[in-house]
Amino acid sequence: MSNKIIVGTDFRAEADRAIDRALKLGEEWDLDVVIVHALDPSLGEPPPRAELDRRMRSVLPDPEMEVTFRYPMDRADYAIAGVAEEEDARLVVLGVARFNSLRDFLLGTAVDYVIRHSPVPTLVVKNRPTGPYRRIVCATDFYPPSRHALEKAADLFPDADLQLIHAYHVPFEGWQKAEYVRKDVEKAERKVFKEFMTELRPETRERVTPHLVYGSAAGALRKDIRDSEADLLVLGTHGESALRHATIGSTANELLRSLPIDTLVIKNHE
């Protein structure tokens, strides 16, 4: 099993939070942490190695702690995904993305690229870490990627409480307002939810609290996150291509952007 956590930084405050979380996870899991700062050739001559090391040390909670620095000569998105593959990483940790250009709006930010191309799960850190993840919310649409994500999260965080959320609505609701229609849809959704639960590993199923919620996925998750005081959201994704991202979007991508909580995105490789 891999013994590396990869965390990217561009020296912004958002990246500092990602570094702090990566170091905490490295301590919890007894894994080495590799901090990556990409040297984009298009930005000109990079600073000397000694200056880069000094800047890296300045963002660490303890400047003397043992970590590895990597400075690949490449765009940030390519560099981080590449280092994750080279190091056989277990996890990639990143700060919140920002939009830098029209290309980001069309094809996604560097975070989006890493999520689609990294061979391992990607953790996007939005909040300052104060402790280990104890309350985890997982979204499911009953497709294999969400089941794979839930099982993977259970493995990564064996002591955490797992809340499993599925949001549903009545198709063409504007034309089907009768109460019995909604009840029939709810009954069907509960049946599928039960079947989904039976497909989980027994040890995972015992830790899961299922929630069937009427409404949008974002609304249901936002309410559960608030009510349960969850500190991590887990999403499964197919890892769709940049073209699909540009043309029809992604539910996981929208939830990643809209919910104010650290988010672990796990790609299904099957």
N, C-alpha and C positions, 0 to 999 in steps of 0.2 A: 504494500500500500504506500502511496506517495507520502512524503514527509515535508511537503512545502506548501506554504500559503503565499500567494502572489498578491501584492498590493501596489496599485499605481498611484503616482503623485505628480502634480504639476505645481506643487508648493502653495496651492490655495488652501484656505481654512477648511473647505469641504473635504479636501484630501487628507488633512490632518485627522479628521474624525475617522476616516477609513483606516488610516495607519493605526490609530489607537485601538480600533476594533480588531484589526488583524493581529496585533500584538497580544491582545487579550485571548483571542481564539488560539493563537500559537501556544500560549501558556496553558490554556485549558486542555488542548489536544496534544501537547508536547510535540509541536511541529516547528520547523524552521520557517522564518519569515523572510521573504525576498521582496525588497522595495524597488520598484521599477520607475525610473524617470526617463522618458523617451527623449532622444535628441533628434528632433525633426531636421533633416538636412536643409529643408526649404527655409529654415529660420536663421541660417548663417552658421558661422563657426561657433562650436560649443565652448563653454568655459573649461578651464583645466580640471583634471580629475580631482585634484585637491580641493578646489573650490566647490565642486559638486558634492564631494564627501562632506565638506563642512556644512553646506546647506541641508543635506540629508540628516546629519546629526542634529541640526538645530530644531528639527520638527519631531524628534523622538522625545518621549517622556523622560528617558534617561539616556543622555548622549553617549554613554559608555556601553550600552547594552549590545549584545551580539546579534547583529542582523547582517544580511547580505544585500549589497547594492548592485543593481544592474542598470547600465546606461546604453541601451540599444540605439543604434543610429537608424531611426525609422519614425514614421508617424505613430502617435500614441496608441491608436487603436490596433494597428498591426503589431506594434512592439509588445503590448501587454498580452495579446492572444498568443503571439509567438513564444514569449518567455514561458507562459503557462504550459505550452506544449513541450518545450525543451526541458523544463524542470519537472515534468510529470506531476503537476500540481494537484492538490486536492481541492483547492478553492481559490477563486480570484475575488479580491475585495476592491471596490472602487467607491469614490465619492459621488455626489450628485452631479449629473451631467449639466452642461450649459450649451446653448445653441450659439455656434460661432459663425455660421454662414448659411446661405440658402441650401447648400448641400446637406447640412444637418437636418433641415426641415424635410427634405425629400427622402433621404436615405437613412436618417437616424444619426444620433451622436456617437462619439467614441464608445460610450457605454453600450449603446445598442449593438454596435459592431462586435464588441467583446462577447456580449451575451449570445449572439448568433454564431460566433466562430470559436469561442473558447471550448476546449474539450471537457471542461469541468464546470460545476455550478458557479454563478456569479452573484456575489453579495453586494448590493448597493446600499451604502450607509448614509442615512439622512440625519440621524440624531447622535448626539454625544454619548458614547458608551458609559454606562454607570454600573453595569454588572452583566452576568451571563444572560443569554436568552432563556426565559422561563415559560413564557406564554406565546405560543405560535399559532397563527391563523393561516390555514391553508384553503385556497379556493379550488373548487372542482367543477368541471363541466361533464364529468363522468367519462371522459376520454382517457386513453392510456397515459398521455403526458402528465395529467394531474395526479393519477395514481402513482406513477413513478416518482413524481416530485414529493408526494406525501411520504412514501416509503424512504426516500433518500433523506428527507428532513428528520424522520424518526431515527435514522441511523446516526446522523450528524449530531443530533441533540437528544440523547437518550433520556435525559431527566426532565425534558420540557413537557408541558401540558399542550395537547394538540386539539385545536378547534377546527372542524371541517365545515366549510360553508358552501352551499349551493343555492344560487338565486335563480328563480324561474319567473315566467310571466305567461299570460294567456296570449297565444298567437292572434294577431289581428284583433287586439283587445277592443279597439274602437267599434267593431261590429259584433263583438261577442261579450256583452256586458251582463248576461244572466249569471246569477250566483252559482247555478249548478255547473256551468261551464268551468268556472274557476275551481270548484270542488273536484270536478273530474280531472282537471289538469294536475291539481295538487296530489290527488290519489295516484296518478300515473307517475309523477315525479318521486313520490315516496317509495313506490315500488322499485324504481330504477336506483334510487339512493340505497335502498336495502341491499340490492344485488351488488352494487358497487362496494359496499362495506364488506360483504362476504368474500370478495376477491382480495381483500387486504390480508397480509400476513397476520396470524392470530395475535402476535405480540404487539403489532401496530394497532390493530383493531381495539385492543383493550385500553389503549391510551387516548383514543379519539372520541370527542364529543361531537356528534353530527348536528348541523343546523340547516334546516330547509327554510328559505326566506323568500317571500314574495317581493319582487322588485328587481332593480338593476343590480348587477354584480358589484359595482362601485359603491352604491348606496348600502347594500347589505354588509359589505366588508367594512365600510367606514363605521357603521353602527356597532358591529361586533368588536372592532378594534377599540372603540371608545368604551363599550360596556365591559369588555373582558380585560381592558388595560394591556392588551397584547403588545409585545415589543418586537415581533418579527412576523412579516407576511411572506408566505411561500407560494410561488407561482410556477406552474409547469408550462413549457412552451415547446412547439415543434421546431423552433429555431428557423423560422421562415427566411427566405431569401430577401435581399435588399429590395428587389423588384416588388415582391408581394407586400413588403412593409410600406413601400411607397404608394402602392395602388389601393390596397384595401385595409391596411393597418393591422393591428394586433390587439386583442383584448388585454393580453399580458402587458404589452407596452403601455397602453392607456392607464391601466391600474398602477403600473410602476411610476408613472408620472404624477398621478392624481392623489395617491394616498400618502399621508405624512408619516411613514413608518419605514424602518429598515426593511428591505425586500430581497429575498433570496430567489433568484430565477434559476430553475433547473431544466436543462434541455433534455428531451427524450431522444436518445441516439438510435432507437429502434426504427 
